[in-house]
């Protein structure tokens, strides 16, 4: 599990998760002495919980990789990756493993996750092959993680999960999402807006996130233009549509648009890694 600015509610989530797994490794990516002391006060010495504190904000990809390396040292063979704001069902891990075992009978599974919402269609197929799924709630075999080569740290934060899934698929594995509801995972501060009878949602991400999403979208669109042109077009269209939604619906428009333009420029120039937040 990765965390950046944890709230006290993380304690309930940690308690629920550690009951379902062999060990919970919590990676603090804040680089803040205050957050480090707070997490130590809350969790140091807690049974089946290991704490790792990054010396600075190094990004979700680095945090996932460093946590997984510790899991490998403890000889764990299966990895469940989580964000600190995901709320899992009580039997999440059991159900995920059962779905994984069933899926292995029919698919060459590289990564699998449960659904984040109740299915509106009772007759929906049990599994859906996906281009990518979010990191939180995903189960992966350590051997496949090693084959893929870990999470791409230069992306820093956004689209790290989808890029990882792309490499899984290139190796001949499939990325699956079960139709079974398993967890609630919020994305940004989502709001719904209507124009001319059409409904739009926007996530109201802060400016620095708008930078990373735009930059990494451009980078992945360029890299996959030949092998997966449909994915590249989806990424480019999403950048364009997000510009419009930010201008129409979100606060701090000027700052966010500026960060998005900078992200697009850096994506075209392949300028990667962490940037100082505006």
C-alpha positions, 0 to 999 in steps of 0.5 A: 500500500502506498500513501502520501498524505494519510488521514486517520481513516487509514487505520481502519483500512490497514486493520481490515487489510492486514486481516486478509493478507500475510503482510501489509507493507505500507510505503510512505511517499511524502518525504515529510518528517511529520507524516513519518512520525505520525505513521510511526505513532499509529502503526509502528509495531503493529502485527503484520505491518511493515513501514517504509519511509521514502526520504522524499516524494519519489512517486507511486511507481518507485513506492510500489517497486520498493514495497514489492522488493521487500515482499520478495525478500519475505518470499511472498509469491503474490502481490496485492497493490493498494492505494491508501484510500481504497475501501475493500470488502471484508472478504476481498482477498479471498474472493480475488484469489478465487476469481484468479484461480477460476480465470487461470483455467481459461486465460493466460492471466497476467493481472486481475482485479475485482470491480469497483462498482456493482454490476448493473447487468446480472448476466454480464460475463464473469471476466472482462479483458481490459487494456489496463486497470488501476493499480489499487486492488490488482493481484499479480504473480511475483514472477510476472512482475519480474518479467515485466520489469517493475513499474516505470518510475520516470512516469512518477504518478499518473498512468503508471498502472496502465503502462504496466498493463501494456507491458504485461499484454505485450508478453502475451498475458491478459489483464482481467477485471472480474464483474464481482464487486470488491472495493470502493476507490474514489478518483479525485473529487468527481463532480457531474455537470450538464450541458445541452442535455449531455452529462459530463463528469470531471475529477477536479484534480489539482494542477500538478496532477493535471501536468502529470496526466497530460505529460504521461498521456502524450508520452504513452500515445507517442510510444504506442502509436504503431502497436496500439493506435486505438489506445493512443487516440483514446489518450489524445482525445482524453487530453483534448476533452479534459482541456475543455472540461477544465475550462468549462467546469473546474476552479483554478482554470488558468493554473490548471490549463498552464500545467496541462500545456506544460505537460503536453510540451514535456510529453512531446519532448520526453522530459520525464521524472518529477517536477516541482509542483507549481 
